[in-house]
């Protein structure tokens, strides 16, 4: 499957991308063979289908491993980002409420000045 030199997740995903391209080429080759006016060659289709299925299995295994690895990796587990953002949002809401209260006070003061 993956050689030992392909150790980073990005390299493994790039390898999966290449395999997906090869799978599409195999599928296209089979479609071309099926459309052959003289009829499809059984051994050609069998070989392509066998390689197709092997590559699909390899792709599934690699993607499953990458997903599992990504789920286990939690670099932001102790990050306070969400609480900081929540606090900033609350501050913005308070600023907005204060501006609305100031506008209401100004309207009341203007109304009382006309009476």
Backbone as XML, in Angstrom:
<?xml version="1.0"?>
<chain id="A" units="angstrom">
  <residue number="1" name="UNK">
    <atom name="N" x="0.840" y="-1.188" z="0.000"/>
    <atom name="CA" x="0.000" y="0.000" z="0.000"/>
    <atom name="C" x="0.882" y="1.248" z="0.000"/>
  </residue>
  <residue number="2" name="UNK">
    <atom name="N" x="1.087" y="1.905" z="1.145"/>
    <atom name="CA" x="1.928" y="3.096" z="1.200"/>
    <atom name="C" x="3.357" y="2.703" z="1.548"/>
  </residue>
  <residue number="3" name="UNK">
    <atom name="N" x="4.321" y="3.323" z="0.902"/>
    <atom name="CA" x="5.717" y="3.032" z="1.215"/>
    <atom name="C" x="6.097" y="3.733" z="2.513"/>
  </residue>
  <residue number="4" name="UNK">
    <atom name="N" x="7.136" y="3.261" z="3.191"/>
    <atom name="CA" x="7.532" y="3.862" z="4.469"/>
    <atom name="C" x="7.962" y="5.316" z="4.346"/>
  </residue>
  <residue number="5" name="UNK">
    <atom name="N" x="8.356" y="5.749" z="3.159"/>
    <atom name="CA" x="8.795" y="7.132" z="3.011"/>
    <atom name="C" x="7.622" y="8.099" z="2.991"/>
  </residue>
  <residue number="6" name="UNK">
    <atom name="N" x="6.427" y="7.576" z="2.774"/>
    <atom name="CA" x="5.261" y="8.459" z="2.764"/>
    <atom name="C" x="4.709" y="8.537" z="4.177"/>
  </residue>
  <residue number="7" name="UNK">
    <atom name="N" x="5.253" y="9.433" z="4.975"/>
    <atom name="CA" x="4.905" y="9.445" z="6.378"/>
    <atom name="C" x="3.945" y="10.554" z="6.764"/>
  </residue>
  <residue number="8" name="UNK">
    <atom name="N" x="3.769" y="11.557" z="5.960"/>
    <atom name="CA" x="2.861" y="12.621" z="6.365"/>
    <atom name="C" x="1.474" y="12.373" z="5.798"/>
  </residue>
  <residue number="9" name="UNK">
    <atom name="N" x="0.523" y="12.907" z="6.500"/>
    <atom name="CA" x="-0.866" y="12.759" z="6.083"/>
    <atom name="C" x="-1.074" y="13.359" z="4.694"/>
  </residue>
  <residue number="10" name="UNK">
    <atom name="N" x="-0.471" y="14.495" z="4.453"/>
    <atom name="CA" x="-0.613" y="15.141" z="3.147"/>
    <atom name="C" x="-0.067" y="14.252" z="2.036"/>
  </residue>
  <residue number="11" name="UNK">
    <atom name="N" x="1.061" y="13.623" z="2.264"/>
    <atom name="CA" x="1.633" y="12.730" z="1.252"/>
    <atom name="C" x="0.719" y="11.536" z="1.000"/>
  </residue>
  <residue number="12" name="UNK">
    <atom name="N" x="0.149" y="10.992" z="2.066"/>
    <atom name="CA" x="-0.756" y="9.854" z="1.896"/>
    <atom name="C" x="-2.006" y="10.270" z="1.134"/>
  </residue>
  <residue number="13" name="UNK">
    <atom name="N" x="-2.522" y="11.448" z="1.418"/>
    <atom name="CA" x="-3.711" y="11.925" z="0.703"/>
    <atom name="C" x="-3.393" y="12.247" z="-0.755"/>
  </residue>
  <residue number="14" name="UNK">
    <atom name="N" x="-2.202" y="12.742" z="-1.021"/>
    <atom name="CA" x="-1.808" y="12.978" z="-2.412"/>
    <atom name="C" x="-1.706" y="11.652" z="-3.166"/>
  </residue>
  <residue number="15" name="UNK">
    <atom name="N" x="-1.221" y="10.626" z="-2.475"/>
    <atom name="CA" x="-1.144" y="9.297" z="-3.083"/>
    <atom name="C" x="-2.555" y="8.773" z="-3.378"/>
  </residue>
  <residue number="16" name="UNK">
    <atom name="N" x="-3.498" y="9.026" z="-2.485"/>
    <atom name="CA" x="-4.887" y="8.620" z="-2.709"/>
    <atom name="C" x="-5.443" y="9.341" z="-3.936"/>
  </residue>
  <residue number="17" name="UNK">
    <atom name="N" x="-5.119" y="10.600" z="-4.055"/>
    <atom name="CA" x="-5.581" y="11.368" z="-5.215"/>
    <atom name="C" x="-5.071" y="10.741" z="-6.520"/>
  </residue>
  <residue number="18" name="UNK">
    <atom name="N" x="-3.816" y="10.336" z="-6.529"/>
    <atom name="CA" x="-3.252" y="9.686" z="-7.725"/>
    <atom name="C" x="-3.951" y="8.363" z="-8.005"/>
  </residue>
  <residue number="19" name="UNK">
    <atom name="N" x="-4.265" y="7.627" z="-6.934"/>
    <atom name="CA" x="-4.969" y="6.352" z="-7.116"/>
    <atom name="C" x="-6.377" y="6.567" z="-7.658"/>
  </residue>
  <residue number="20" name="UNK">
    <atom name="N" x="-7.033" y="7.625" z="-7.204"/>
    <atom name="CA" x="-8.376" y="7.921" z="-7.710"/>
    <atom name="C" x="-8.320" y="8.227" z="-9.203"/>
  </residue>
  <residue number="21" name="UNK">
    <atom name="N" x="-7.299" y="8.963" z="-9.614"/>
    <atom name="CA" x="-7.141" y="9.248" z="-11.044"/>
    <atom name="C" x="-6.933" y="7.952" z="-11.814"/>
  </residue>
  <residue number="22" name="UNK">
    <atom name="N" x="-6.124" y="7.053" z="-11.273"/>
    <atom name="CA" x="-5.889" y="5.769" z="-11.943"/>
    <atom name="C" x="-7.182" y="4.950" z="-12.012"/>
  </residue>
  <residue number="23" name="UNK">
    <atom name="N" x="-7.986" y="4.982" z="-10.943"/>
    <atom name="CA" x="-9.262" y="4.266" z="-10.927"/>
    <atom name="C" x="-10.168" y="4.794" z="-12.040"/>
  </residue>
  <residue number="24" name="UNK">
    <atom name="N" x="-10.192" y="6.101" z="-12.206"/>
    <atom name="CA" x="-11.014" y="6.692" z="-13.271"/>
    <atom name="C" x="-10.496" y="6.293" z="-14.646"/>
  </residue>
  <residue number="25" name="UNK">
    <atom name="N" x="-9.172" y="6.225" z="-14.786"/>
    <atom name="CA" x="-8.601" y="5.783" z="-16.060"/>
    <atom name="C" x="-8.988" y="4.331" z="-16.345"/>
  </residue>
  <residue number="26" name="UNK">
    <atom name="N" x="-8.966" y="3.488" z="-15.311"/>
    <atom name="CA" x="-9.361" y="2.090" z="-15.483"/>
    <atom name="C" x="-10.827" y="1.986" z="-15.900"/>
  </residue>
  <residue number="27" name="UNK">
    <atom name="N" x="-11.678" y="2.748" z="-15.233"/>
    <atom name="CA" x="-13.101" y="2.723" z="-15.575"/>
    <atom name="C" x="-13.315" y="3.189" z="-17.013"/>
  </residue>
  <residue number="28" name="UNK">
    <atom name="N" x="-12.583" y="4.223" z="-17.396"/>
    <atom name="CA" x="-12.677" y="4.705" z="-18.776"/>
    <atom name="C" x="-12.199" y="3.666" z="-19.772"/>
  </residue>
  <residue number="29" name="UNK">
    <atom name="N" x="-11.134" y="2.949" z="-19.425"/>
    <atom name="CA" x="-10.620" y="1.894" z="-20.299"/>
    <atom name="C" x="-11.629" y="0.775" z="-20.485"/>
  </residue>
  <residue number="30" name="UNK">
    <atom name="N" x="-12.299" y="0.411" z="-19.409"/>
    <atom name="CA" x="-13.326" y="-0.629" z="-19.509"/>
    <atom name="C" x="-14.487" y="-0.144" z="-20.366"/>
  </residue>
  <residue number="31" name="UNK">
    <atom name="N" x="-14.887" y="1.094" z="-20.184"/>
    <atom name="CA" x="-15.992" y="1.639" z="-20.998"/>
    <atom name="C" x="-15.606" y="1.656" z="-22.473"/>
  </residue>
  <residue number="32" name="UNK">
    <atom name="N" x="-14.369" y="2.053" z="-22.750"/>
    <atom name="CA" x="-13.901" y="2.033" z="-24.146"/>
    <atom name="C" x="-13.920" y="0.616" z="-24.708"/>
  </residue>
  <residue number="33" name="UNK">
    <atom name="N" x="-13.488" y="-0.326" z="-23.885"/>
    <atom name="CA" x="-13.454" y="-1.717" z="-24.343"/>
    <atom name="C" x="-14.869" y="-2.249" z="-24.585"/>
  </residue>
  <residue number="34" name="UNK">
    <atom name="N" x="-15.795" y="-1.879" z="-23.698"/>
    <atom name="CA" x="-17.174" y="-2.326" z="-23.887"/>
    <atom name="C" x="-17.797" y="-1.715" z="-25.139"/>
  </residue>
  <residue number="35" name="UNK">
    <atom name="N" x="-17.319" y="-0.538" z="-25.517"/>
    <atom name="CA" x="-17.847" y="0.128" z="-26.709"/>
    <atom name="C" x="-17.116" y="-0.312" z="-27.979"/>
  </residue>
  <residue number="36" name="UNK">
    <atom name="N" x="-16.143" y="-1.187" z="-27.861"/>
    <atom name="CA" x="-15.369" y="-1.660" z="-28.998"/>
    <atom name="C" x="-16.297" y="-2.329" z="-30.019"/>
  </residue>
  <residue number="37" name="UNK">
    <atom name="N" x="-16.250" y="-1.891" z="-31.285"/>
    <atom name="CA" x="-17.151" y="-2.450" z="-32.294"/>
    <atom name="C" x="-16.945" y="-3.953" z="-32.535"/>
  </residue>
  <residue number="38" name="UNK">
    <atom name="N" x="-15.762" y="-4.451" z="-32.258"/>
    <atom name="CA" x="-15.514" y="-5.884" z="-32.462"/>
    <atom name="C" x="-15.876" y="-6.700" z="-31.229"/>
  </residue>
  <residue number="39" name="UNK">
    <atom name="N" x="-16.327" y="-6.032" z="-30.192"/>
    <atom name="CA" x="-16.699" y="-6.716" z="-28.957"/>
    <atom name="C" x="-15.614" y="-6.603" z="-27.911"/>
  </residue>
  <residue number="40" name="UNK">
    <atom name="N" x="-15.982" y="-6.664" z="-26.648"/>
    <atom name="CA" x="-15.001" y="-6.520" z="-25.566"/>
    <atom name="C" x="-14.131" y="-7.768" z="-25.419"/>
  </residue>
  <residue number="41" name="UNK">
    <atom name="N" x="-12.881" y="-7.508" z="-25.017"/>
    <atom name="CA" x="-11.957" y="-8.607" z="-24.720"/>
    <atom name="C" x="-12.088" y="-8.945" z="-23.243"/>
  </residue>
  <residue number="42" name="UNK">
    <atom name="N" x="-12.480" y="-10.169" z="-22.976"/>
    <atom name="CA" x="-12.779" y="-10.593" z="-21.605"/>
    <atom name="C" x="-11.575" y="-10.437" z="-20.681"/>
  </residue>
  <residue number="43" name="UNK">
    <atom name="N" x="-10.392" y="-10.846" z="-21.139"/>
    <atom name="CA" x="-9.204" y="-10.770" z="-20.269"/>
    <atom name="C" x="-8.830" y="-9.327" z="-19.950"/>
  </residue>
  <residue number="44" name="UNK">
    <atom name="N" x="-9.013" y="-8.433" z="-20.924"/>
    <atom name="CA" x="-8.732" y="-7.010" z="-20.708"/>
    <atom name="C" x="-9.662" y="-6.458" z="-19.631"/>
  </residue>
  <residue number="45" name="UNK">
    <atom name="N" x="-10.950" y="-6.748" z="-19.767"/>
    <atom name="CA" x="-11.935" y="-6.250" z="-18.797"/>
    <atom name="C" x="-11.684" y="-6.866" z="-17.422"/>
  </residue>
  <residue number="46" name="UNK">
    <atom name="N" x="-11.400" y="-8.164" z="-17.367"/>
    <atom name="CA" x="-11.123" y="-8.821" z="-16.078"/>
    <atom name="C" x="-9.918" y="-8.200" z="-15.379"/>
  </residue>
  <residue number="47" name="UNK">
    <atom name="N" x="-8.845" y="-7.964" z="-16.118"/>
    <atom name="CA" x="-7.643" y="-7.357" z="-15.522"/>
    <atom name="C" x="-7.927" y="-5.955" z="-15.005"/>
  </residue>
  <residue number="48" name="UNK">
    <atom name="N" x="-8.628" y="-5.153" z="-15.813"/>
    <atom name="CA" x="-8.939" y="-3.787" z="-15.395"/>
    <atom name="C" x="-9.868" y="-3.783" z="-14.182"/>
  </residue>
  <residue number="49" name="UNK">
    <atom name="N" x="-10.860" y="-4.654" z="-14.182"/>
    <atom name="CA" x="-11.786" y="-4.715" z="-13.047"/>
    <atom name="C" x="-11.091" y="-5.183" z="-11.779"/>
  </residue>
  <residue number="50" name="UNK">
    <atom name="N" x="-10.185" y="-6.135" z="-11.912"/>
    <atom name="CA" x="-9.423" y="-6.625" z="-10.761"/>
    <atom name="C" x="-8.566" y="-5.496" z="-10.176"/>
  </residue>
  <residue number="51" name="UNK">
    <atom name="N" x="-7.861" y="-4.777" z="-11.042"/>
    <atom name="CA" x="-7.033" y="-3.659" z="-10.579"/>
    <atom name="C" x="-7.908" y="-2.559" z="-9.976"/>
  </residue>
  <residue number="52" name="UNK">
    <atom name="N" x="-9.043" y="-2.302" z="-10.610"/>
    <atom name="CA" x="-9.994" y="-1.295" z="-10.114"/>
    <atom name="C" x="-10.407" y="-1.621" z="-8.679"/>
  </residue>
  <residue number="53" name="UNK">
    <atom name="N" x="-10.833" y="-2.859" z="-8.441"/>
    <atom name="CA" x="-11.296" y="-3.254" z="-7.115"/>
    <atom name="C" x="-10.173" y="-3.206" z="-6.079"/>
  </residue>
  <residue number="54" name="UNK">
    <atom name="N" x="-8.964" y="-3.602" z="-6.472"/>
    <atom name="CA" x="-7.829" y="-3.545" z="-5.546"/>
    <atom name="C" x="-7.531" y="-2.094" z="-5.167"/>
  </residue>
  <residue number="55" name="UNK">
    <atom name="N" x="-7.554" y="-1.226" z="-6.148"/>
    <atom name="CA" x="-7.255" y="0.189" z="-5.872"/>
    <atom name="C" x="-8.355" y="0.829" z="-5.022"/>
  </residue>
  <residue number="56" name="UNK">
    <atom name="N" x="-9.607" y="0.481" z="-5.275"/>
    <atom name="CA" x="-10.700" y="1.008" z="-4.458"/>
    <atom name="C" x="-10.519" y="0.580" z="-2.999"/>
  </residue>
  <residue number="57" name="UNK">
    <atom name="N" x="-10.149" y="-0.672" z="-2.800"/>
    <atom name="CA" x="-9.917" y="-1.168" z="-1.437"/>
    <atom name="C" x="-8.774" y="-0.405" z="-0.779"/>
  </residue>
  <residue number="58" name="UNK">
    <atom name="N" x="-7.681" y="-0.202" z="-1.504"/>
    <atom name="CA" x="-6.538" y="0.548" z="-0.961"/>
    <atom name="C" x="-6.944" y="1.984" z="-0.607"/>
  </residue>
  <residue number="59" name="UNK">
    <atom name="N" x="-7.719" y="2.598" z="-1.462"/>
    <atom name="CA" x="-8.182" y="3.973" z="-1.217"/>
    <atom name="C" x="-9.036" y="4.002" z="0.046"/>
  </residue>
  <residue number="60" name="UNK">
    <atom name="N" x="-9.959" y="3.050" z="0.184"/>
    <atom name="CA" x="-10.822" y="3.007" z="1.362"/>
    <atom name="C" x="-10.013" y="2.833" z="2.641"/>
  </residue>
  <residue number="61" name="UNK">
    <atom name="N" x="-9.060" y="1.932" z="2.608"/>
    <atom name="CA" x="-8.240" y="1.685" z="3.800"/>
    <atom name="C" x="-7.463" y="2.937" z="4.181"/>
  </residue>
  <residue number="62" name="UNK">
    <atom name="N" x="-6.838" y="3.558" z="3.204"/>
    <atom name="CA" x="-6.043" y="4.757" z="3.485"/>
    <atom name="C" x="-6.922" y="5.885" z="4.015"/>
  </residue>
  <residue number="63" name="UNK">
    <atom name="N" x="-8.063" y="6.112" z="3.374"/>
    <atom name="CA" x="-8.950" y="7.183" z="3.838"/>
    <atom name="C" x="-9.504" y="6.890" z="5.230"/>
  </residue>
  <residue number="64" name="UNK">
    <atom name="N" x="-9.838" y="5.643" z="5.489"/>
    <atom name="CA" x="-10.322" y="5.274" z="6.819"/>
    <atom name="C" x="-9.246" y="5.556" z="7.868"/>
  </residue>
  <residue number="65" name="UNK">
    <atom name="N" x="-8.005" y="5.196" z="7.559"/>
    <atom name="CA" x="-6.903" y="5.455" z="8.491"/>
    <atom name="C" x="-6.696" y="6.948" z="8.707"/>
  </residue>
  <residue number="66" name="UNK">
    <atom name="N" x="-6.788" y="7.716" z="7.629"/>
    <atom name="CA" x="-6.604" y="9.168" z="7.747"/>
    <atom name="C" x="-7.725" y="9.805" z="8.570"/>
  </residue>
  <residue number="67" name="UNK">
    <atom name="N" x="-8.934" y="9.344" z="8.366"/>
    <atom name="CA" x="-10.066" y="9.875" z="9.141"/>
    <atom name="C" x="-9.906" y="9.511" z="10.608"/>
  </residue>
  <residue number="68" name="UNK">
    <atom name="N" x="-9.524" y="8.272" z="10.863"/>
    <atom name="CA" x="-9.310" y="7.840" z="12.255"/>
    <atom name="C" x="-8.202" y="8.661" z="12.897"/>
  </residue>
  <residue number="69" name="UNK">
    <atom name="N" x="-7.137" y="8.876" z="12.170"/>
    <atom name="CA" x="-6.025" y="9.667" z="12.679"/>
    <atom name="C" x="-6.451" y="11.108" z="12.953"/>
  </residue>
  <residue number="70" name="UNK">
    <atom name="N" x="-7.246" y="11.668" z="12.053"/>
    <atom name="CA" x="-7.700" y="13.051" z="12.242"/>
    <atom name="C" x="-8.624" y="13.161" z="13.450"/>
  </residue>
  <residue number="71" name="UNK">
    <atom name="N" x="-9.440" y="12.144" z="13.687"/>
    <atom name="CA" x="-10.350" y="12.165" z="14.831"/>
    <atom name="C" x="-9.605" y="12.038" z="16.151"/>
  </residue>
  <residue number="72" name="UNK">
    <atom name="N" x="-8.502" y="11.316" z="16.146"/>
    <atom name="CA" x="-7.713" y="11.140" z="17.364"/>
    <atom name="C" x="-6.877" y="12.374" z="17.676"/>
  </residue>
  <residue number="73" name="UNK">
    <atom name="N" x="-6.562" y="13.156" z="16.674"/>
    <atom name="CA" x="-5.695" y="14.321" z="16.842"/>
    <atom name="C" x="-6.543" y="15.522" z="17.230"/>
  </residue>
  <residue number="74" name="UNK">
    <atom name="N" x="-6.315" y="16.038" z="18.430"/>
    <atom name="CA" x="-7.094" y="17.180" z="18.913"/>
    <atom name="C" x="-6.150" y="18.254" z="19.450"/>
  </residue>
  <residue number="75" name="UNK">
    <atom name="N" x="-5.528" y="19.006" z="18.567"/>
    <atom name="CA" x="-4.560" y="19.993" z="19.037"/>
    <atom name="C" x="-5.199" y="21.160" z="19.778"/>
  </residue>
  <residue number="76" name="UNK">
    <atom name="N" x="-6.496" y="21.394" z="19.557"/>
    <atom name="CA" x="-7.135" y="22.562" z="20.161"/>
    <atom name="C" x="-8.034" y="22.170" z="21.326"/>
  </residue>
  <residue number="77" name="UNK">
    <atom name="N" x="-7.767" y="21.001" z="21.888"/>
    <atom name="CA" x="-8.608" y="20.509" z="22.964"/>
    <atom name="C" x="-8.654" y="21.469" z="24.149"/>
  </residue>
  <residue number="78" name="UNK">
    <atom name="N" x="-7.520" y="22.062" z="24.469"/>
    <atom name="CA" x="-7.466" y="22.967" z="25.617"/>
    <atom name="C" x="-7.441" y="24.430" z="25.192"/>
  </residue>
  <residue number="79" name="UNK">
    <atom name="N" x="-7.845" y="24.676" z="23.986"/>
    <atom name="CA" x="-7.844" y="26.032" z="23.453"/>
    <atom name="C" x="-9.020" y="26.810" z="24.030"/>
  </residue>
  <residue number="80" name="UNK">
    <atom name="N" x="-8.809" y="28.087" z="24.287"/>
    <atom name="CA" x="-9.878" y="28.928" z="24.818"/>
    <atom name="C" x="-10.525" y="29.783" z="23.728"/>
  </residue>
  <residue number="81" name="UNK">
    <atom name="N" x="-10.329" y="29.388" z="22.490"/>
    <atom name="CA" x="-10.852" y="30.168" z="21.360"/>
    <atom name="C" x="-12.361" y="30.367" z="21.442"/>
  </residue>
  <residue number="82" name="UNK">
    <atom name="N" x="-13.101" y="29.297" z="21.664"/>
    <atom name="CA" x="-14.564" y="29.417" z="21.672"/>
    <atom name="C" x="-15.038" y="30.314" z="22.810"/>
  </residue>
  <residue number="83" name="UNK">
    <atom name="N" x="-14.432" y="30.214" z="23.972"/>
    <atom name="CA" x="-14.853" y="31.086" z="25.073"/>
    <atom name="C" x="-14.468" y="32.542" z="24.815"/>
  </residue>
  <residue number="84" name="UNK">
    <atom name="N" x="-13.307" y="32.773" z="24.196"/>
    <atom name="CA" x="-12.930" y="34.155" z="23.862"/>
    <atom name="C" x="-13.876" y="34.744" z="22.830"/>
  </residue>
  <residue number="85" name="UNK">
    <atom name="N" x="-14.215" y="33.972" z="21.811"/>
    <atom name="CA" x="-15.138" y="34.453" z="20.781"/>
    <atom name="C" x="-16.502" y="34.718" z="21.394"/>
  </residue>
  <residue number="86" name="UNK">
    <atom name="N" x="-16.947" y="33.824" z="22.253"/>
    <atom name="CA" x="-18.231" y="34.009" z="22.933"/>
    <atom name="C" x="-18.228" y="35.306" z="23.739"/>
  </residue>
  <residue number="87" name="UNK">
    <atom name="N" x="-17.140" y="35.573" z="24.438"/>
    <atom name="CA" x="-17.028" y="36.815" z="25.208"/>
    <atom name="C" x="-17.032" y="38.040" z="24.304"/>
  </residue>
  <residue number="88" name="UNK">
    <atom name="N" x="-16.333" y="37.955" z="23.182"/>
    <atom name="CA" x="-16.318" y="39.083" z="22.246"/>
    <atom name="C" x="-17.706" y="39.346" z="21.678"/>
  </residue>
  <residue number="89" name="UNK">
    <atom name="N" x="-18.430" y="38.283" z="21.383"/>
    <atom name="CA" x="-19.795" y="38.438" z="20.865"/>
    <atom name="C" x="-20.683" y="39.083" z="21.924"/>
  </residue>
  <residue number="90" name="UNK">
    <atom name="N" x="-20.537" y="38.633" z="23.160"/>
    <atom name="CA" x="-21.316" y="39.241" z="24.250"/>
    <atom name="C" x="-20.991" y="40.721" z="24.406"/>
  </residue>
  <residue number="91" name="UNK">
    <atom name="N" x="-19.725" y="41.058" z="24.292"/>
    <atom name="CA" x="-19.337" y="42.475" z="24.389"/>
    <atom name="C" x="-19.957" y="43.293" z="23.268"/>
  </residue>
  <residue number="92" name="UNK">
    <atom name="N" x="-19.946" y="42.756" z="22.057"/>
    <atom name="CA" x="-20.557" y="43.464" z="20.918"/>
    <atom name="C" x="-22.059" y="43.625" z="21.127"/>
  </residue>
  <residue number="93" name="UNK">
    <atom name="N" x="-22.703" y="42.602" z="21.680"/>
    <atom name="CA" x="-24.143" y="42.698" z="21.956"/>
    <atom name="C" x="-24.416" y="43.788" z="22.997"/>
  </residue>
  <residue number="94" name="UNK">
    <atom name="N" x="-23.567" y="43.818" z="24.033"/>
    <atom name="CA" x="-23.734" y="44.854" z="25.059"/>
    <atom name="C" x="-23.523" y="46.253" z="24.482"/>
  </residue>
  <residue number="95" name="UNK">
    <atom name="N" x="-22.518" y="46.397" z="23.635"/>
    <atom name="CA" x="-22.290" y="47.695" z="22.986"/>
    <atom name="C" x="-23.512" y="48.106" z="22.173"/>
  </residue>
  <residue number="96" name="UNK">
    <atom name="N" x="-24.113" y="47.158" z="21.463"/>
    <atom name="CA" x="-25.290" y="47.449" z="20.661"/>
    <atom name="C" x="-26.464" y="47.851" z="21.555"/>
  </residue>
  <residue number="97" name="UNK">
    <atom name="N" x="-26.689" y="47.124" z="22.658"/>
    <atom name="CA" x="-27.779" y="47.444" z="23.581"/>
    <atom name="C" x="-27.556" y="48.834" z="24.183"/>
  </residue>
  <residue number="98" name="UNK">
    <atom name="N" x="-26.316" y="49.130" z="24.565"/>
    <atom name="CA" x="-26.013" y="50.453" z="25.119"/>
    <atom name="C" x="-26.276" y="51.557" z="24.105"/>
  </residue>
  <residue number="99" name="UNK">
    <atom name="N" x="-25.922" y="51.316" z="22.836"/>
    <atom name="CA" x="-26.187" y="52.342" z="21.818"/>
    <atom name="C" x="-27.682" y="52.538" z="21.624"/>
  </residue>
  <residue number="100" name="UNK">
    <atom name="N" x="-28.444" y="51.448" z="21.705"/>
    <atom name="CA" x="-29.904" y="51.558" z="21.585"/>
    <atom name="C" x="-30.493" y="52.300" z="22.784"/>
  </residue>
  <residue number="101" name="UNK">
    <atom name="N" x="-29.978" y="52.032" z="23.983"/>
    <atom name="CA" x="-30.444" y="52.747" z="25.176"/>
    <atom name="C" x="-30.094" y="54.229" z="25.099"/>
  </residue>
  <residue number="102" name="UNK">
    <atom name="N" x="-28.897" y="54.535" z="24.595"/>
    <atom name="CA" x="-28.509" y="55.940" z="24.426"/>
    <atom name="C" x="-29.437" y="56.641" z="23.438"/>
  </residue>
  <residue number="103" name="UNK">
    <atom name="N" x="-29.769" y="55.952" z="22.354"/>
    <atom name="CA" x="-30.680" y="56.531" z="21.367"/>
    <atom name="C" x="-32.064" y="56.745" z="21.966"/>
  </residue>
  <residue number="104" name="UNK">
    <atom name="N" x="-32.529" y="55.794" z="22.784"/>
    <atom name="CA" x="-33.830" y="55.952" z="23.437"/>
    <atom name="C" x="-33.812" y="57.112" z="24.418"/>
  </residue>
  <residue number="105" name="UNK">
    <atom name="N" x="-32.704" y="57.248" z="25.168"/>
    <atom name="CA" x="-32.585" y="58.354" z="26.128"/>
    <atom name="C" x="-32.599" y="59.688" z="25.398"/>
  </residue>
  <residue number="106" name="UNK">
    <atom name="N" x="-31.904" y="59.747" z="24.273"/>
    <atom name="CA" x="-31.869" y="60.978" z="23.494"/>
    <atom name="C" x="-33.271" y="61.318" z="22.970"/>
  </residue>
  <residue number="107" name="UNK">
    <atom name="N" x="-34.003" y="60.323" z="22.528"/>
    <atom name="CA" x="-35.364" y="60.546" z="22.043"/>
    <atom name="C" x="-36.261" y="61.040" z="23.170"/>
  </residue>
  <residue number="108" name="UNK">
    <atom name="N" x="-36.119" y="60.448" z="24.349"/>
    <atom name="CA" x="-36.915" y="60.888" z="25.511"/>
    <atom name="C" x="-36.561" y="62.309" z="25.891"/>
  </residue>
  <residue number="109" name="UNK">
    <atom name="N" x="-35.266" y="62.638" z="25.909"/>
    <atom name="CA" x="-34.828" y="64.000" z="26.242"/>
    <atom name="C" x="-35.367" y="64.996" z="25.233"/>
  </residue>
  <residue number="110" name="UNK">
    <atom name="N" x="-35.345" y="64.664" z="23.938"/>
    <atom name="CA" x="-35.882" y="65.555" z="22.903"/>
    <atom name="C" x="-37.387" y="65.745" z="23.071"/>
  </residue>
  <residue number="111" name="UNK">
    <atom name="N" x="-38.082" y="64.667" z="23.426"/>
    <atom name="CA" x="-39.523" y="64.729" z="23.603"/>
    <atom name="C" x="-39.856" y="65.622" z="24.799"/>
  </residue>
  <residue number="112" name="UNK">
    <atom name="N" x="-39.110" y="65.439" z="25.920"/>
    <atom name="CA" x="-39.362" y="66.236" z="27.103"/>
    <atom name="C" x="-39.025" y="67.712" z="26.871"/>
  </residue>
  <residue number="113" name="UNK">
    <atom name="N" x="-38.067" y="67.968" z="25.995"/>
    <atom name="CA" x="-37.691" y="69.355" z="25.706"/>
    <atom name="C" x="-38.783" y="70.064" z="24.919"/>
  </residue>
  <residue number="114" name="UNK">
    <atom name="N" x="-39.564" y="69.306" z="24.161"/>
    <atom name="CA" x="-40.642" y="69.941" z="23.386"/>
    <atom name="C" x="-41.902" y="70.155" z="24.203"/>
  </residue>
  <residue number="115" name="UNK">
    <atom name="N" x="-42.025" y="69.529" z="25.357"/>
    <atom name="CA" x="-43.222" y="69.678" z="26.188"/>
    <atom name="C" x="-43.146" y="70.899" z="27.048"/>
  </residue>
</chain>
